[in-house]
Amino acid sequence: MAQLTHEEYERLERAVLRGQRIAVYRRGTEFVVTPLSLEQRGGREVIEARNPTTGDSLSLFIDELESIEVVSGAR
């Protein structure tokens, strides 16, 4: 994924604020996670997230993701 559009950033930021789950694809694998924050680390944007089932923490670098979608209706 190159860079998010303005609208994609808006959706991601709203998901963080509302605690909505997102589905991300990285290297052909789907992850459904709850985003906790959107940060900069070493000049790269990273989504800090938690797996809602296991509670495991994940750091997902945006430039490594194939796609990001907000899961509708989930909280």
Backbone bond lengths (Angstrom), bond angles and torsions (degrees), N, CA, C in turn:
res aa  C-N    CA-C-N  psi(-1)  N-CA   C-N-CA  omega(-1)  CA-C   N-CA-C  phi
1 M - - - 1.452 - - 1.517 107.15 -
2 A 1.270 115.83 126.60 1.461 119.90 -178.22 1.523 110.08 -69.61
3 Q 1.305 116.76 -82.13 1.455 121.89 -178.92 1.521 107.70 -145.14
4 L 1.310 115.43 147.19 1.464 119.76 -179.82 1.529 109.86 -74.57
5 T 1.329 115.45 148.64 1.455 120.49 173.55 1.532 108.50 -78.53
6 H 1.321 115.46 169.48 1.467 120.46 177.66 1.530 110.67 -57.00
7 E 1.327 117.43 -45.51 1.467 121.85 -179.53 1.527 111.43 -64.48
8 E 1.324 117.76 -38.61 1.464 120.64 178.32 1.526 111.38 -65.43
9 Y 1.351 116.39 -39.27 1.467 119.77 174.90 1.525 110.46 -62.67
10 E 1.314 117.16 -42.89 1.467 121.17 179.23 1.534 110.38 -58.80
11 R 1.324 116.79 -47.24 1.471 120.46 179.69 1.523 111.60 -62.57
12 L 1.337 116.82 -42.47 1.460 120.95 179.17 1.524 110.72 -65.01
13 E 1.318 117.72 -44.37 1.462 120.73 179.29 1.528 111.54 -63.58
14 R 1.346 117.01 -39.59 1.473 119.79 176.51 1.532 110.70 -64.38
15 A 1.326 117.18 -38.54 1.465 120.55 178.40 1.525 110.83 -63.00
16 V 1.333 117.12 -39.10 1.464 120.88 177.21 1.523 109.73 -63.48
17 L 1.332 117.06 -48.85 1.468 121.25 -177.97 1.522 112.82 -64.12
18 R 1.328 117.09 -37.54 1.469 121.61 -176.63 1.525 113.68 -90.67
19 G 1.323 117.19 -8.81 1.456 120.03 -177.68 1.521 112.81 72.38
20 Q 1.339 116.41 26.53 1.466 120.99 179.83 1.517 110.21 -80.26
21 R 1.295 115.79 144.65 1.460 120.40 177.45 1.522 110.56 -73.07
22 I 1.324 114.54 151.27 1.459 120.98 174.02 1.527 108.10 -126.64
23 A 1.310 115.58 151.03 1.457 122.14 173.20 1.517 106.72 -108.03
24 V 1.323 116.13 124.03 1.462 120.76 178.02 1.522 108.42 -122.73
25 Y 1.312 115.24 147.93 1.459 121.46 176.92 1.521 108.16 -116.24
26 R 1.338 114.56 126.45 1.463 120.84 177.50 1.517 108.02 -137.01
27 R 1.318 115.89 122.85 1.470 122.55 179.98 1.521 111.65 52.19
28 G 1.343 116.60 41.19 1.452 121.75 175.98 1.517 115.64 80.49
29 T 1.334 117.51 2.57 1.466 121.57 -179.49 1.520 109.41 -110.29
30 E 1.330 116.19 135.12 1.458 120.51 177.39 1.526 109.51 -92.58
31 F 1.321 115.29 135.02 1.458 122.64 173.86 1.515 107.24 -121.73
32 V 1.325 117.51 128.56 1.462 121.25 172.23 1.520 105.47 -108.56
33 V 1.329 115.30 114.90 1.460 121.14 -172.46 1.524 110.45 -136.06
34 T 1.319 115.00 165.96 1.461 121.46 172.25 1.520 107.34 -102.71
35 P 1.336 118.07 114.53 1.466 119.77 179.94 1.530 110.53 -72.62
36 L 1.322 116.25 135.64 1.459 121.58 179.75 1.520 112.15 -102.26
37 S 1.342 115.26 -34.20 1.466 119.52 179.98 1.515 109.88 -162.25
38 L 1.330 114.56 162.32 1.454 123.54 174.19 1.515 105.56 -121.08
39 E 1.333 117.28 120.01 1.462 121.67 -172.15 1.519 111.62 -133.81
40 Q 1.320 115.00 170.87 1.461 122.85 171.28 1.520 107.34 -107.58
41 R 1.328 117.08 133.84 1.457 121.05 176.30 1.526 108.05 -140.98
42 G 1.303 116.38 117.11 1.454 120.55 179.95 1.517 112.94 59.18
43 G 1.344 116.28 35.05 1.456 120.92 -179.93 1.522 114.46 79.05
44 R 1.336 117.26 6.89 1.464 121.73 179.60 1.526 109.16 -118.99
45 E 1.331 115.69 148.73 1.460 120.38 178.01 1.525 109.19 -86.75
46 V 1.315 115.35 135.84 1.460 120.59 -177.26 1.521 109.81 -135.32
47 I 1.318 115.71 138.55 1.461 122.41 173.56 1.525 106.57 -96.94
48 E 1.313 116.81 119.35 1.465 120.90 172.69 1.521 105.93 -89.19
49 A 1.313 116.44 125.05 1.465 120.55 -172.23 1.517 110.77 -139.55
50 R 1.330 114.25 167.85 1.463 121.34 177.74 1.522 108.48 -131.37
51 N 1.325 115.68 136.96 1.461 121.10 173.98 1.524 107.40 -72.76
52 P 1.338 118.61 120.03 1.465 119.91 -175.21 1.532 113.80 -67.99
53 T 1.313 117.59 -19.48 1.471 120.41 -179.49 1.519 112.37 -87.55
54 T 1.344 116.23 -46.63 1.465 120.38 -174.91 1.519 113.49 -97.68
55 G 1.343 116.28 -20.91 1.460 120.40 -176.27 1.518 113.48 82.39
56 D 1.343 117.54 1.12 1.459 121.46 179.82 1.528 110.60 -66.17
57 S 1.332 115.96 144.19 1.462 122.15 176.34 1.520 109.68 -88.00
58 L 1.332 115.79 145.02 1.464 122.01 177.66 1.511 109.01 -135.32
59 S 1.326 115.89 141.51 1.460 122.76 170.68 1.518 106.15 -111.10
60 L 1.330 116.20 116.48 1.460 121.36 -176.85 1.522 109.16 -114.96
61 F 1.325 116.32 110.38 1.455 121.14 179.36 1.520 108.94 -77.33
62 I 1.310 116.58 125.53 1.460 121.78 -175.17 1.522 112.04 -58.20
63 D 1.326 117.40 -37.51 1.468 118.77 -178.04 1.537 113.30 -71.33
64 E 1.330 117.97 -6.98 1.466 121.89 176.55 1.526 112.46 -99.39
65 L 1.332 117.04 -6.13 1.458 121.00 -174.96 1.516 111.78 -90.05
66 E 1.328 114.95 144.18 1.459 121.01 176.71 1.526 110.70 -85.48
67 S 1.339 117.25 -35.85 1.463 120.97 177.15 1.524 110.02 -161.48
68 I 1.341 114.17 160.05 1.467 122.88 177.15 1.516 107.17 -136.27
69 E 1.337 116.44 130.99 1.469 121.06 176.71 1.511 108.95 -136.38
70 V 1.324 117.15 137.49 1.456 121.40 173.45 1.531 106.69 -80.33
71 V 1.346 115.74 131.53 1.459 121.16 -179.83 1.522 107.47 -81.98
72 S 1.321 116.96 115.58 1.461 122.38 -176.94 1.508 112.26 -66.45
73 G 1.320 114.93 139.30 1.446 120.64 174.05 1.518 115.44 78.75
74 A 1.325 119.21 -10.06 1.469 121.20 -179.52 1.513 109.57 -87.06
75 R 1.310 115.35 144.54 1.466 121.00 176.06 1.476 109.84 -137.33
